[in-house]
Amino acid sequence: MPQQPVRILYIEPFHGGSHQAFGELLMSKVSAEWTPLTLSGRHWKWRSRGSAVYFALEHAGTFQRPYDLVWASSFLDLAALYALVPTLLSVPSVLYFHENQLAYPVRPEHANERDTHFGFSQMISALAATRCVFNSTYNLESFCGSADELLKRMPDAKPLTWTSKIREKAEILAVPMRLDPRPLAPLESTNPARHKGPIILWNHRWEYDKAPDIFFKTLQGLKQRGVPFRLLVCGERYRRVPAVFETAPSIFEDHLIHWGYFEDRQAYLDGLQTADIAVSTAHHEFFGLSMLEATHAGAYPLVPDRLSYQELFPDSYRYPNDDILLERLTRLCLDYVSGKNLRENRRHLTDRFGDPLIRTYQEKIDLWSRG
């Protein structure tokens, strides 16, 4: 008699961007009977505060079905959902941390106004979950470290074992990737546009935590030195974007080969196949999907020596500070003009996030669904 597939209730209050890509890949690749409950990826504060109530009241029938596992994003107030739908308490649950609100950078204008309530909600949800899965060791450590610091500020009635209990149920599972199966674009040493310099790629969200000011300041340094380069800027943008994205197109007009979000996934992948160097200047990165995508496409990655990048890239691709970033970029650009090919097959850095990781997810989910 064929085995019944695992029945999973998948809950994502912020189903957009990398969260959406993650969920769609997981549900398409991991063999299970998936029941998704999602909301679009906007108004994240309202989603975090109100989605548990919305799901409980508007989808009451969905919660009456039998499940073997609940898979929820850490955007969900899982403890509140349990209070409203107590029948879920008998179902094993996984709380997946794409990021954590205790370590998420605060906008400079609100530097002293961090709303710790979102972090507390995640800490409570983590206690309520059967398992807490983090996409990187950095994410886990930043969460638990920040949680310990926050608990120190409590005047009394401090639950001393709070974070230790979270650690006991924590696991690390990286973000699986839908890797481009195409071979790399030709890695030709002869290029009629070589004198114009290599194509430098920005493929991150247009938000302050990705430190675009540092990126464009570094490019200004290249311009002042007379170093040739070309520029491809893509990545998702939201209603509010840092001011530098308004001024940069005119400043780098002579260098631009593309500016703006690729609406089509295939066009985005095609763009990656043209990049010679991919740069991150992020102050916030709990995984590093965009840099891995660029690396898989053949670009030379340059990432800061901090955050989750230490888990993804060897020392040779990491830089310690902004001054060294300028020096590294200068040397790479001049090497390119002199005939060195920067694009290279570096898929040994990315292949592990494809099918091998999906198989790990399958094994873990089959195990966890049994309680």
CORCOR-V378110 format. One record per residue. N is the residue number from 1. PHI is phi in radians with two decimals (* if undefined). BURIAL is I if it has 16 or more other ideal C-beta (glycine too) atoms within 10 Angstrom, else O. D_LAST is the distance of its C-alpha to the last C-alpha in Angstrom with 1 decimal. Layout:
BEGIN
n:N phi:PHI burial:BURIAL d_last:D_LAST
n:N phi:PHI burial:BURIAL d_last:D_LAST
END
This chain:
BEGIN
n:1 phi:* burial:O d_last:22.5
n:2 phi:-1.07 burial:O d_last:20.9
n:3 phi:-1.28 burial:O d_last:17.1
n:4 phi:-1.20 burial:O d_last:16.0
n:5 phi:-1.12 burial:O d_last:15.1
n:6 phi:-1.07 burial:I d_last:11.9
n:7 phi:-1.76 burial:I d_last:12.8
n:8 phi:-2.10 burial:I d_last:12.8
n:9 phi:-1.64 burial:I d_last:14.7
n:10 phi:-1.79 burial:I d_last:16.6
n:11 phi:-2.14 burial:I d_last:18.6
n:12 phi:-2.36 burial:I d_last:21.5
n:13 phi:-1.26 burial:I d_last:24.4
n:14 phi:-2.19 burial:I d_last:26.6
n:15 phi:-1.57 burial:I d_last:26.6
n:16 phi:-2.75 burial:I d_last:29.6
n:17 phi:0.99 burial:O d_last:30.8
n:18 phi:-1.17 burial:I d_last:28.3
n:19 phi:-1.10 burial:I d_last:25.4
n:20 phi:-1.14 burial:O d_last:26.5
n:21 phi:-1.04 burial:I d_last:27.0
n:22 phi:-1.07 burial:I d_last:23.6
n:23 phi:-1.09 burial:I d_last:21.9
n:24 phi:-1.14 burial:O d_last:24.3
n:25 phi:-1.18 burial:I d_last:23.9
n:26 phi:-1.05 burial:I d_last:20.1
n:27 phi:-1.25 burial:O d_last:20.2
n:28 phi:-1.53 burial:O d_last:23.1
n:29 phi:-1.85 burial:I d_last:21.9
n:30 phi:-1.59 burial:I d_last:18.2
n:31 phi:-1.28 burial:O d_last:17.8
n:32 phi:-2.96 burial:I d_last:15.8
n:33 phi:-1.71 burial:O d_last:17.0
n:34 phi:-1.61 burial:I d_last:17.5
n:35 phi:-2.12 burial:I d_last:18.7
n:36 phi:-1.55 burial:O d_last:20.4
n:37 phi:-2.12 burial:I d_last:21.8
n:38 phi:-2.40 burial:I d_last:24.3
n:39 phi:-2.24 burial:I d_last:27.5
n:40 phi:-1.09 burial:O d_last:30.3
n:41 phi:-1.42 burial:I d_last:30.5
n:42 phi:-2.66 burial:O d_last:33.2
n:43 phi:0.93 burial:O d_last:33.8
n:44 phi:-1.06 burial:O d_last:30.9
n:45 phi:-1.15 burial:O d_last:31.6
n:46 phi:-1.17 burial:O d_last:31.7
n:47 phi:-1.08 burial:I d_last:28.5
n:48 phi:-1.12 burial:I d_last:26.7
n:49 phi:-1.33 burial:I d_last:28.4
n:50 phi:-1.95 burial:O d_last:28.2
n:51 phi:-1.16 burial:I d_last:25.7
n:52 phi:-1.06 burial:I d_last:23.0
n:53 phi:-1.16 burial:O d_last:25.7
n:54 phi:-1.03 burial:O d_last:27.0
n:55 phi:-1.08 burial:I d_last:23.8
n:56 phi:-1.10 burial:I d_last:23.1
n:57 phi:-1.51 burial:O d_last:26.7
n:58 phi:-1.53 burial:O d_last:27.7
n:59 phi:-2.22 burial:O d_last:24.6
n:60 phi:-0.99 burial:O d_last:23.7
n:61 phi:-1.12 burial:O d_last:23.5
n:62 phi:-1.09 burial:I d_last:20.9
n:63 phi:-1.34 burial:I d_last:18.4
n:64 phi:-1.44 burial:O d_last:19.1
n:65 phi:-1.34 burial:O d_last:17.6
n:66 phi:-1.40 burial:O d_last:14.2
n:67 phi:-2.33 burial:I d_last:11.6
n:68 phi:-1.75 burial:I d_last:8.2
n:69 phi:-2.77 burial:I d_last:8.3
n:70 phi:-1.87 burial:I d_last:11.1
n:71 phi:-2.00 burial:I d_last:13.1
n:72 phi:-2.22 burial:I d_last:15.9
n:73 phi:-1.31 burial:I d_last:19.0
n:74 phi:-1.20 burial:I d_last:20.0
n:75 phi:-1.22 burial:I d_last:23.0
n:76 phi:-1.49 burial:I d_last:21.0
n:77 phi:-1.41 burial:I d_last:21.3
n:78 phi:-1.14 burial:I d_last:17.6
n:79 phi:-1.09 burial:I d_last:18.5
n:80 phi:-1.13 burial:I d_last:21.4
n:81 phi:-1.10 burial:I d_last:19.3
n:82 phi:-1.07 burial:I d_last:17.0
n:83 phi:-1.13 burial:O d_last:20.4
n:84 phi:-1.50 burial:I d_last:21.8
n:85 phi:-2.26 burial:I d_last:18.9
n:86 phi:-1.11 burial:O d_last:17.1
n:87 phi:-1.10 burial:O d_last:15.2
n:88 phi:-1.23 burial:I d_last:12.9
n:89 phi:-1.07 burial:O d_last:11.7
n:90 phi:-1.51 burial:O d_last:9.3
n:91 phi:-1.80 burial:I d_last:7.7
n:92 phi:-0.99 burial:I d_last:5.6
n:93 phi:-2.32 burial:I d_last:8.8
n:94 phi:-2.12 burial:I d_last:10.9
n:95 phi:-1.85 burial:I d_last:14.5
n:96 phi:-1.74 burial:I d_last:16.8
n:97 phi:-1.74 burial:I d_last:20.1
n:98 phi:-1.25 burial:I d_last:23.0
n:99 phi:-2.72 burial:I d_last:25.3
n:100 phi:-2.40 burial:I d_last:25.5
n:101 phi:-1.33 burial:I d_last:28.0
n:102 phi:-1.31 burial:I d_last:28.9
n:103 phi:-2.06 burial:I d_last:30.5
n:104 phi:-1.23 burial:O d_last:31.7
n:105 phi:-1.07 burial:O d_last:35.5
n:106 phi:-1.62 burial:O d_last:37.6
n:107 phi:-0.95 burial:O d_last:40.7
n:108 phi:-0.93 burial:O d_last:43.8
n:109 phi:-1.25 burial:O d_last:45.5
n:110 phi:-2.11 burial:O d_last:42.6
n:111 phi:-1.00 burial:O d_last:42.2
n:112 phi:-1.84 burial:O d_last:42.2
n:113 phi:-2.22 burial:O d_last:40.3
n:114 phi:-1.05 burial:O d_last:36.6
n:115 phi:-1.51 burial:O d_last:34.6
n:116 phi:-1.29 burial:O d_last:31.9
n:117 phi:-1.08 burial:O d_last:30.3
n:118 phi:-1.15 burial:I d_last:28.3
n:119 phi:-1.14 burial:I d_last:27.0
n:120 phi:-1.07 burial:O d_last:26.2
n:121 phi:-1.05 burial:I d_last:24.2
n:122 phi:-1.19 burial:I d_last:22.1
n:123 phi:-1.12 burial:I d_last:21.8
n:124 phi:-1.22 burial:O d_last:20.6
n:125 phi:-1.06 burial:I d_last:18.1
n:126 phi:-1.11 burial:I d_last:16.8
n:127 phi:-1.16 burial:I d_last:16.3
n:128 phi:-1.30 burial:I d_last:14.6
n:129 phi:-1.29 burial:I d_last:12.0
n:130 phi:-1.22 burial:O d_last:8.7
n:131 phi:-2.41 burial:I d_last:10.3
n:132 phi:-2.02 burial:I d_last:14.0
n:133 phi:-1.99 burial:I d_last:15.4
n:134 phi:-1.93 burial:I d_last:19.2
n:135 phi:-1.38 burial:I d_last:21.6
n:136 phi:-2.78 burial:I d_last:23.7
n:137 phi:-1.09 burial:O d_last:24.2
n:138 phi:-1.00 burial:I d_last:27.1
n:139 phi:-1.08 burial:I d_last:25.0
n:140 phi:-1.06 burial:I d_last:22.6
n:141 phi:-1.18 burial:O d_last:25.7
n:142 phi:-1.18 burial:I d_last:27.8
n:143 phi:-1.17 burial:I d_last:25.2
n:144 phi:-1.18 burial:I d_last:24.6
n:145 phi:-1.10 burial:O d_last:28.3
n:146 phi:-1.20 burial:I d_last:29.4
n:147 phi:-1.10 burial:I d_last:27.1
n:148 phi:-1.06 burial:O d_last:28.6
n:149 phi:-1.11 burial:O d_last:32.1
n:150 phi:-1.16 burial:I d_last:31.4
n:151 phi:-1.15 burial:O d_last:30.2
n:152 phi:-1.10 burial:O d_last:33.5
n:153 phi:-1.43 burial:O d_last:35.4
n:154 phi:-1.18 burial:O d_last:34.0
n:155 phi:-1.19 burial:O d_last:36.9
n:156 phi:-2.85 burial:O d_last:34.9
n:157 phi:0.90 burial:O d_last:31.8
n:158 phi:-1.45 burial:O d_last:30.0
n:159 phi:-1.34 burial:O d_last:26.3
n:160 phi:-1.16 burial:O d_last:26.8
n:161 phi:-1.72 burial:O d_last:23.1
n:162 phi:-0.96 burial:I d_last:22.1
n:163 phi:-1.26 burial:I d_last:22.1
n:164 phi:-1.14 burial:O d_last:21.0
n:165 phi:-1.18 burial:O d_last:17.7
n:166 phi:-1.17 burial:I d_last:17.3
n:167 phi:-1.07 burial:O d_last:18.3
n:168 phi:-1.09 burial:O d_last:15.7
n:169 phi:-1.86 burial:O d_last:12.8
n:170 phi:-1.55 burial:I d_last:15.2
n:171 phi:-2.43 burial:O d_last:15.5
n:172 phi:-1.90 burial:O d_last:18.4
n:173 phi:-2.37 burial:I d_last:18.4
n:174 phi:-1.13 burial:I d_last:21.9
n:175 phi:-1.38 burial:I d_last:23.1
n:176 phi:-1.23 burial:I d_last:23.5
n:177 phi:-2.07 burial:I d_last:27.1
n:178 phi:-1.53 burial:I d_last:28.9
n:179 phi:-1.27 burial:I d_last:31.6
n:180 phi:-1.11 burial:I d_last:35.1
n:181 phi:-1.37 burial:O d_last:35.7
n:182 phi:-1.18 burial:O d_last:39.5
n:183 phi:-1.14 burial:O d_last:41.5
n:184 phi:-1.09 burial:O d_last:43.0
n:185 phi:-1.06 burial:O d_last:46.1
n:186 phi:-0.87 burial:O d_last:49.2
n:187 phi:-1.66 burial:O d_last:49.6
n:188 phi:-1.48 burial:O d_last:53.4
n:189 phi:-1.47 burial:O d_last:55.5
n:190 phi:-1.76 burial:O d_last:58.3
n:191 phi:-2.58 burial:O d_last:57.7
n:192 phi:-1.11 burial:O d_last:60.6
n:193 phi:-1.73 burial:O d_last:58.8
n:194 phi:-1.03 burial:I d_last:58.1
n:195 phi:-1.15 burial:O d_last:60.8
n:196 phi:-1.43 burial:I d_last:58.9
n:197 phi:1.64 burial:I d_last:56.1
n:198 phi:-1.27 burial:I d_last:52.4
n:199 phi:-1.52 burial:I d_last:50.0
n:200 phi:-1.67 burial:I d_last:47.9
n:201 phi:-1.91 burial:I d_last:44.7
n:202 phi:-2.06 burial:I d_last:43.0
n:203 phi:-2.28 burial:I d_last:39.9
n:204 phi:-1.96 burial:I d_last:38.0
n:205 phi:-1.03 burial:I d_last:37.5
n:206 phi:-1.49 burial:I d_last:40.9
n:207 phi:-2.42 burial:I d_last:39.8
n:208 phi:-1.08 burial:I d_last:41.0
n:209 phi:-1.22 burial:I d_last:38.0
n:210 phi:-1.53 burial:I d_last:38.7
n:211 phi:0.95 burial:I d_last:42.2
n:212 phi:-1.11 burial:I d_last:44.4
n:213 phi:-1.03 burial:O d_last:47.4
n:214 phi:-1.19 burial:I d_last:47.0
n:215 phi:-1.03 burial:I d_last:46.7
n:216 phi:-1.27 burial:I d_last:49.8
n:217 phi:-1.12 burial:O d_last:51.7
n:218 phi:-1.15 burial:I d_last:51.1
n:219 phi:-1.13 burial:I d_last:52.4
n:220 phi:-1.05 burial:O d_last:55.4
n:221 phi:-1.08 burial:I d_last:56.0
n:222 phi:-1.09 burial:I d_last:56.1
n:223 phi:-1.06 burial:O d_last:58.6
n:224 phi:-1.12 burial:O d_last:60.8
n:225 phi:-1.49 burial:O d_last:60.9
n:226 phi:1.29 burial:O d_last:61.9
n:227 phi:-1.47 burial:I d_last:58.8
n:228 phi:-1.33 burial:I d_last:58.2
n:229 phi:-2.82 burial:I d_last:54.8
n:230 phi:-2.02 burial:I d_last:53.4
n:231 phi:-2.35 burial:I d_last:50.6
n:232 phi:-2.13 burial:I d_last:47.7
n:233 phi:-2.03 burial:I d_last:45.8
n:234 phi:-2.33 burial:I d_last:42.9
n:235 phi:1.79 burial:I d_last:39.6
n:236 phi:-1.36 burial:I d_last:38.3
n:237 phi:-2.11 burial:O d_last:40.4
n:238 phi:-2.10 burial:O d_last:39.9
n:239 phi:-1.05 burial:O d_last:42.4
n:240 phi:-1.83 burial:O d_last:43.4
n:241 phi:-2.21 burial:O d_last:44.1
n:242 phi:-1.00 burial:I d_last:45.7
n:243 phi:-1.03 burial:O d_last:49.5
n:244 phi:-1.07 burial:I d_last:49.8
n:245 phi:-1.28 burial:I d_last:48.6
n:246 phi:-1.48 burial:O d_last:51.6
n:247 phi:-1.66 burial:O d_last:54.2
n:248 phi:-1.05 burial:I d_last:52.8
n:249 phi:-0.99 burial:O d_last:53.8
n:250 phi:-1.34 burial:O d_last:57.5
n:251 phi:-1.15 burial:O d_last:57.4
n:252 phi:-1.92 burial:I d_last:55.9
n:253 phi:-0.95 burial:O d_last:57.5
n:254 phi:-1.32 burial:O d_last:59.2
n:255 phi:-1.85 burial:I d_last:56.0
n:256 phi:-1.27 burial:O d_last:53.7
n:257 phi:-2.01 burial:O d_last:52.6
n:258 phi:-2.80 burial:O d_last:49.8
n:259 phi:-2.49 burial:O d_last:48.7
n:260 phi:2.16 burial:O d_last:45.9
n:261 phi:-1.20 burial:O d_last:42.5
n:262 phi:-1.48 burial:I d_last:42.0
n:263 phi:-1.17 burial:O d_last:41.0
n:264 phi:-1.72 burial:O d_last:40.3
n:265 phi:-1.05 burial:O d_last:37.6
n:266 phi:-1.16 burial:O d_last:39.9
n:267 phi:-1.11 burial:O d_last:42.7
n:268 phi:-1.09 burial:I d_last:40.5
n:269 phi:-1.12 burial:I d_last:39.6
n:270 phi:-1.10 burial:O d_last:43.3
n:271 phi:-1.09 burial:I d_last:44.2
n:272 phi:-1.05 burial:I d_last:41.9
n:273 phi:-1.21 burial:I d_last:43.7
n:274 phi:-1.73 burial:I d_last:46.9
n:275 phi:-1.33 burial:I d_last:45.9
n:276 phi:-1.68 burial:I d_last:47.2
n:277 phi:-2.32 burial:I d_last:45.6
n:278 phi:-1.97 burial:I d_last:42.5
n:279 phi:-2.12 burial:I d_last:42.5
n:280 phi:-2.11 burial:I d_last:40.0
n:281 phi:-2.13 burial:I d_last:41.3
n:282 phi:-1.07 burial:I d_last:38.2
n:283 phi:-1.67 burial:O d_last:37.6
n:284 phi:-2.38 burial:I d_last:34.1
n:285 phi:-2.80 burial:I d_last:31.7
n:286 phi:-1.60 burial:I d_last:28.0
n:287 phi:-2.38 burial:I d_last:27.8
n:288 phi:2.29 burial:I d_last:31.0
n:289 phi:-1.06 burial:I d_last:30.6
n:290 phi:-1.13 burial:I d_last:34.2
n:291 phi:-1.22 burial:I d_last:35.6
n:292 phi:-1.18 burial:I d_last:33.5
n:293 phi:-1.09 burial:I d_last:34.6
n:294 phi:-1.15 burial:I d_last:38.2
n:295 phi:-1.12 burial:I d_last:37.8
n:296 phi:-1.07 burial:I d_last:36.4
n:297 phi:-1.43 burial:I d_last:39.6
n:298 phi:1.97 burial:I d_last:41.8
n:299 phi:-1.25 burial:I d_last:42.7
n:300 phi:-1.40 burial:I d_last:43.4
n:301 phi:-1.48 burial:I d_last:40.8
n:302 phi:-2.21 burial:I d_last:42.0
n:303 phi:-2.28 burial:I d_last:39.5
n:304 phi:-1.19 burial:I d_last:39.8
n:305 phi:-1.46 burial:O d_last:38.7
n:306 phi:-2.84 burial:O d_last:36.1
n:307 phi:1.05 burial:I d_last:32.8
n:308 phi:-1.32 burial:I d_last:30.2
n:309 phi:-1.07 burial:I d_last:33.1
n:310 phi:-1.12 burial:I d_last:33.3
n:311 phi:-1.53 burial:O d_last:30.1
n:312 phi:-1.87 burial:I d_last:31.4
n:313 phi:-2.19 burial:I d_last:35.1
n:314 phi:-1.09 burial:O d_last:37.4
n:315 phi:-0.93 burial:O d_last:40.0
n:316 phi:-1.11 burial:O d_last:42.7
n:317 phi:-1.81 burial:I d_last:41.2
n:318 phi:-1.94 burial:I d_last:40.7
n:319 phi:-2.10 burial:I d_last:43.6
n:320 phi:-1.45 burial:O d_last:43.9
n:321 phi:-2.76 burial:O d_last:45.8
n:322 phi:-1.15 burial:I d_last:47.7
n:323 phi:-1.10 burial:O d_last:51.0
n:324 phi:-1.20 burial:O d_last:49.5
n:325 phi:-1.02 burial:I d_last:47.9
n:326 phi:-1.07 burial:I d_last:51.4
n:327 phi:-1.14 burial:O d_last:52.8
n:328 phi:-1.14 burial:I d_last:50.0
n:329 phi:-1.15 burial:I d_last:50.5
n:330 phi:-1.01 burial:I d_last:54.3
n:331 phi:-1.12 burial:O d_last:54.2
n:332 phi:-1.12 burial:I d_last:51.8
n:333 phi:-1.11 burial:I d_last:54.0
n:334 phi:-1.20 burial:O d_last:57.2
n:335 phi:-1.08 burial:O d_last:55.7
n:336 phi:-1.09 burial:I d_last:54.8
n:337 phi:-1.07 burial:I d_last:58.4
n:338 phi:-1.36 burial:O d_last:59.7
n:339 phi:2.04 burial:O d_last:58.0
n:340 phi:-1.34 burial:O d_last:54.6
n:341 phi:-1.60 burial:I d_last:51.7
n:342 phi:-1.53 burial:I d_last:48.7
n:343 phi:-1.20 burial:I d_last:46.4
n:344 phi:-2.79 burial:O d_last:44.6
n:345 phi:-1.35 burial:O d_last:41.7
n:346 phi:-2.04 burial:I d_last:39.0
n:347 phi:-1.24 burial:I d_last:36.0
n:348 phi:-1.14 burial:O d_last:34.8
n:349 phi:-1.49 burial:I d_last:33.6
n:350 phi:-2.08 burial:I d_last:31.7
n:351 phi:-1.01 burial:O d_last:30.6
n:352 phi:-1.16 burial:O d_last:27.4
n:353 phi:-1.62 burial:I d_last:26.2
n:354 phi:-1.65 burial:I d_last:26.6
n:355 phi:-1.03 burial:O d_last:25.1
n:356 phi:-1.00 burial:O d_last:23.8
n:357 phi:-1.25 burial:I d_last:21.6
n:358 phi:-1.04 burial:I d_last:20.5
n:359 phi:-1.09 burial:O d_last:19.4
n:360 phi:-1.12 burial:O d_last:17.3
n:361 phi:-1.03 burial:I d_last:15.6
n:362 phi:-1.05 burial:I d_last:15.0
n:363 phi:-1.10 burial:O d_last:13.5
n:364 phi:-1.13 burial:I d_last:11.2
n:365 phi:-1.14 burial:I d_last:10.2
n:366 phi:-1.06 burial:I d_last:9.6
n:367 phi:-1.23 burial:O d_last:7.5
n:368 phi:-1.13 burial:I d_last:5.4
n:369 phi:-1.17 burial:I d_last:5.4
n:370 phi:-1.57 burial:O d_last:3.8
n:371 phi:1.64 burial:O d_last:0.0
END
